[in-house]
Amino acid sequence: MKRSYLSVALLLVVLMLNIIFTQYMVHQYFYEHYSTTLIAAIINVILFPVAFFIYKKGVNVND
C-alpha cells in the first residue's frame, strides 16, 4: 500500500507543528506563562487526531 506524496507531506507538516508547539510550550512554562502553556498544550493535543485522520483517510496510489 503506497501513500501519496500529499498525505505524506501533510503528515510532515503536522509533525513539524507538533515539534514547534512543544518547544513553545516548554519555553512558556520556563518563563512561567502558564495560560500560554495550556493553550500550546491544547493545540498539541488537537493536532494528534488531525494526524490520525490524515493517516487513515490519506489518498492511496493504488486505489
C-alpha positions as CSV (number, residue, x, y, z in Angstrom):
1,M,0.0,0.0,0.0
2,K,1.8,3.1,-1.2
3,R,0.9,6.5,0.2
4,S,0.6,9.5,-2.0
5,Y,3.0,12.4,-1.6
6,L,0.2,14.7,-0.5
7,S,-0.7,12.7,2.6
8,V,3.0,12.2,3.5
9,A,3.6,15.9,3.1
10,L,0.6,16.7,5.3
11,L,1.8,14.3,8.0
12,L,5.2,16.0,7.9
13,V,3.5,19.4,8.3
14,V,1.6,18.1,11.3
15,L,4.7,16.7,12.8
16,M,6.6,19.9,12.4
17,L,3.7,21.8,14.1
18,N,3.8,19.3,17.0
19,I,7.5,20.0,17.4
20,I,7.1,23.8,17.2
21,F,4.2,23.9,19.7
22,T,6.0,21.5,22.1
23,Q,9.1,23.7,22.1
24,Y,6.9,26.8,22.5
25,M,5.1,25.1,25.5
26,V,8.3,24.3,27.2
27,H,9.6,27.8,26.6
28,Q,6.5,29.4,28.0
29,Y,6.5,27.1,31.0
30,F,10.1,28.0,31.8
31,Y,9.2,31.7,31.9
32,E,6.0,30.9,34.0
33,H,3.4,31.9,31.4
34,Y,1.0,29.2,32.4
35,S,-2.0,30.3,30.4
36,T,0.0,30.3,27.2
37,T,1.5,26.9,28.2
38,L,-2.0,25.5,28.4
39,I,-3.0,26.9,25.0
40,A,0.0,25.3,23.4
41,A,-0.7,22.0,25.1
42,I,-4.3,22.0,23.9
43,I,-3.2,22.7,20.3
44,N,-0.7,19.8,20.6
45,V,-3.5,17.5,21.8
46,I,-5.8,18.7,18.9
47,L,-3.1,18.0,16.3
48,F,-3.0,14.3,17.2
49,P,-6.5,13.5,15.9
50,V,-5.7,15.6,12.8
51,A,-2.7,13.4,12.1
52,F,-4.6,10.3,12.7
53,F,-7.3,11.4,10.3
54,I,-4.8,12.2,7.6
55,Y,-3.2,8.8,8.1
56,K,-6.4,6.9,7.9
57,K,-8.1,8.8,5.1
58,G,-4.9,9.5,3.1
59,V,-5.1,9.1,-0.6
60,N,-3.6,5.8,-1.7
61,V,-1.9,5.5,-5.0
62,N,-3.2,2.0,-5.9
63,D,-6.9,2.6,-5.2
